[in-house]
């Protein structure tokens, strides 16, 4: 895990997730490596109104998986 932040949604994120531009989203930024060198990034954005006060916003792994957190709150991935 590289970073977990909260930031305002830009127009692209707003068009995909629903919050208005400037509303906040939770962001998990990850860089994956294979045998040392970085191979790809895996970044996730979720409306803050869904994940605020959950372990989704904590650094590190979420044992049940980050996709499970919004699903448990009625916002499964589609």
Residue pairs with C-beta under 8 A, 6 or more apart in sequence:
1 28
1 30
1 59
1 60
1 61
2 29
2 30
2 31
3 27
3 28
3 29
3 59
4 26
4 27
4 28
4 29
4 57
4 58
4 59
5 26
5 27
5 29
6 24
6 25
6 26
6 27
6 48
6 57
7 24
7 25
7 27
8 21
8 22
8 23
8 24
8 25
9 17
9 19
9 20
9 21
9 22
9 23
9 24
9 25
9 45
9 47
10 21
11 21
13 19
13 25
13 45
14 20
14 21
14 23
16 45
17 25
17 45
17 46
17 47
18 47
19 25
19 47
19 48
19 49
23 47
23 48
23 49
24 48
25 45
25 46
25 47
25 48
26 45
26 46
26 47
26 48
26 50
26 51
26 52
26 56
26 57
27 43
27 44
27 45
28 43
28 44
28 56
28 66
29 41
29 43
30 41
30 42
30 43
31 38
31 40
31 41
31 42
32 38
32 39
32 40
32 41
32 42
33 39
44 66
46 56
46 70
46 75
50 70
50 73
50 75
51 57
51 69
51 70
51 73
54 69
54 73
55 62
55 69
56 62
56 66
56 69
56 70
62 68
62 69
67 77
70 76
70 77
71 77
